[in-house]
Structure formats: structure tokens, C-alpha cells
Amino acid sequence: MRQFLSALAVALVAGTVTLAGCSSNAQAQAGGGGDAASTPSPARAAMEKLRDDTKAAVMGDLSADHRAQVQKIADGVNAGTDTDLAGAMKQVDAILSPDEVKAVQGERDKMTAAMAALRAQYATNGAGGQGGARRPGGAMMRSKDPGRFVLMVNLSSERMRALRAAQQGHPSGN
């Protein structure tokens, strides 16, 4: 269970960090000295836009009732009131209809392709550096579990980092 939740958190953070690292390398090579924390890099901005667009598409694929139920689960995890991520994923899986599962998997496939294209674009522009050598995607994107993917696009980056930190700090976890 610990490995599963760690992989979940790492996958989201790794994708964002990889692209942010690529952009920081490119900025340093170009002589730019801006503060990466205060000014989002083009790579980070592109990743965030992709994630926002995917979230909108995924939630748009759900019926109004299912969308409200999934949003309630995601809100609980984001707020920290629901700390059982695996349980939350199972709840989302139980909510989705077969047609919604197919639609979510289609959105996951589109996001995977778009992420690969972004990585290739920034690597081609000389921003690959060490960040480009990191493992792309991760377990989150390769997973066939629609509940996992739906939660991934609905959880904030801050919450994913907090979940990962909590897991590393408490090895006896769930």
C-alpha cells in the first residue's frame, strides 16, 4: 500500500519537476536569472495548462451526479479531511459508469501523448539537460485505473506533495 501511494505522489510531482527542471536549465543557458518560484517557467505553465484542460475534459465526461460525487471526494482529499487515498480511488472507481471509464481512459491517453510532445518540444529546444534524462510519466500515467487518474487531475500539486511527505515521514502508513 505504501509503495502504491508513494508511486502515485511521485508520478505527479516527477512530471511537473521534470519539466520545471528543463525550463530552469534553458533559462540558465540563455542567461536569464528570474526567480523560478515567482515566475512560472514556460514548461511549468504548459504542464499546468495541460493538467487544467485534462481536468475539465475528464469532469466534462462525467454525468452531473457523478461529477458532483467525484468532486466531493477530491475536495475531501485536497482539504486533508480524507487521508485514505487508496480508498478515495476505489470510491471514484465505484462511481464511474462503463462509458465514463472509457472516456476517462481516453483523456488519460491524450494527456500522456501531450506530455510526451511537451517533453520532446523542450528537449528539442535545448532544455533537455539533466531533467530530460528523468523517467517520463510514472505509474500514475501508465495505470489503467480510472479512479487514480481522475484523482490525479483533481488534486492540487500542494496536496500531492503533502501526501508524499506524509508517506515518507510515516513508513508504517496504511
C-alpha positions in Angstrom: 0.0 0.0 0.0 2.8 2.4 0.9 4.5 1.8 -2.4 1.3 2.4 -4.3 0.6 5.7 -2.7 4.3 6.7 -3.0 4.2 5.9 -6.7 1.0 8.0 -7.0 2.5 11.1 -5.5 5.9 10.7 -7.2 4.3 10.3 -10.6 2.6 13.7 -10.5 5.4 15.5 -8.9 8.0 13.9 -11.2 6.2 15.1 -14.3 6.0 18.6 -13.0 9.5 18.7 -11.6 11.0 17.3 -14.8 9.5 20.0 -17.0 10.3 22.7 -14.4 13.9 21.5 -14.3 14.1 21.5 -18.1 12.9 25.1 -18.2 15.3 26.2 -15.4 18.2 24.7 -17.4 17.2 26.5 -20.5 16.8 29.8 -18.6 20.2 29.4 -17.1 21.7 28.6 -20.5 20.0 31.7 -22.0 21.4 33.9 -19.2 18.0 34.5 -17.6 18.1 35.0 -13.9 14.4 35.2 -12.9 13.1 33.6 -9.8 11.5 30.3 -10.8 9.2 30.3 -7.8 7.7 33.7 -8.6 7.6 33.4 -12.4 6.3 30.1 -13.8 8.6 28.7 -16.5 7.1 28.1 -19.9 7.4 24.4 -19.3 5.6 24.6 -16.0 2.9 26.8 -17.4 2.4 24.4 -20.3 2.1 21.4 -17.9 -0.3 23.2 -15.7 -2.5 24.2 -18.7 -2.4 20.6 -19.9 -3.5 19.4 -16.5 -6.2 22.0 -16.2 -7.5 21.2 -19.7 -7.5 17.5 -18.9 -9.3 18.0 -15.6 -12.0 20.0 -17.4 -12.3 17.3 -20.1 -12.4 14.5 -17.6 -15.0 16.2 -15.4 -17.0 17.1 -18.5 -17.1 13.4 -19.5 -19.0 12.6 -16.2 -22.7 12.9 -15.6 -23.7 15.8 -13.4 -24.4 13.5 -10.5 -21.1 11.6 -10.8 -19.2 14.8 -11.3 -20.6 16.1 -8.0 -19.7 12.9 -6.2 -16.2 12.8 -7.6 -15.7 16.5 -6.8 -16.8 15.9 -3.2 -14.2 13.1 -2.9 -11.4 15.2 -4.4 -12.3 18.1 -2.3 -12.0 16.0 0.8 -8.6 14.7 -0.2 -7.4 18.2 -1.2 -8.6 19.6 2.2 -6.9 16.8 4.1 -10.1 15.6 5.7 -9.8 12.4 3.7 -6.4 10.9 4.0 -7.1 7.5 2.6 -6.0 8.0 -1.0 -6.5 4.3 -2.0 -10.0 4.4 -0.5 -10.8 7.6 -2.4 -9.6 6.0 -5.7 -11.8 3.0 -5.0 -14.8 5.3 -4.3 -14.2 7.1 -7.6 -13.9 3.7 -9.5 -17.3 2.6 -7.9 -19.0 5.8 -9.1 -17.9 5.7 -12.8 -20.1 4.1 -15.4 -18.5 1.9 -18.1 -18.9 4.7 -20.6 -17.3 7.2 -18.2 -14.4 4.8 -17.6 -13.8 4.6 -21.4 -13.9 8.4 -21.6 -11.5 8.9 -18.7 -9.1 6.4 -20.2 -9.3 8.3 -23.5 -8.4 11.5 -21.7 -5.5 9.8 -19.9 -4.2 8.6 -23.3 -4.5 12.2 -24.7 -2.7 13.6 -21.7 0.1 11.0 -22.0 0.6 11.9 -25.6 0.5 15.6 -24.9 3.1 15.2 -22.1 5.4 13.3 -24.4 5.1 16.0 -27.0 5.9 18.7 -24.4 8.9 16.8 -23.2 10.1 16.4 -26.8 9.5 20.1 -27.5 11.5 21.3 -24.6 14.3 18.7 -25.2 14.5 19.9 -28.9 14.7 23.5 -27.8 17.9 22.6 -25.8 16.1 22.5 -22.5 16.6 18.8 -22.0 19.6 18.9 -19.7 19.6 16.5 -16.8 15.8 17.0 -16.3 15.2 15.4 -19.7 17.0 12.2 -18.5 14.5 11.5 -15.8 11.9 8.8 -16.3 8.9 10.2 -18.1 5.4 9.7 -16.8 5.4 7.3 -14.0 3.0 4.8 -12.5 0.2 7.4 -12.5 0.1 7.8 -16.2 0.7 4.1 -17.0 -2.1 3.0 -14.7 -5.3 1.7 -16.2 -7.2 2.7 -13.0 -9.6 5.5 -14.0 -10.2 6.4 -10.3 -6.5 7.0 -9.9 -6.3 9.2 -12.9 -9.4 11.2 -12.0 -8.0 12.0 -8.6 -4.6 12.8 -10.1 -6.0 15.6 -12.2 -8.2 16.9 -9.4 -5.7 17.0 -6.6 -3.6 20.1 -6.2 0.1 19.9 -6.6 0.5 21.1 -2.9 -1.7 18.2 -1.7 0.2 15.7 -3.7 3.5 16.9 -2.2 1.9 16.8 1.3 0.7 13.2 0.7 4.1 12.2 -0.4 5.9 13.9 2.5 3.4 12.2 4.9 4.2 8.8 3.4 7.9 9.3 3.7 7.6 10.5 7.3 5.4 7.7 8.4 6.7 4.4 6.9 4.2 2.3 8.8 1.4 4.2 6.9 -1.8 2.5 5.8 
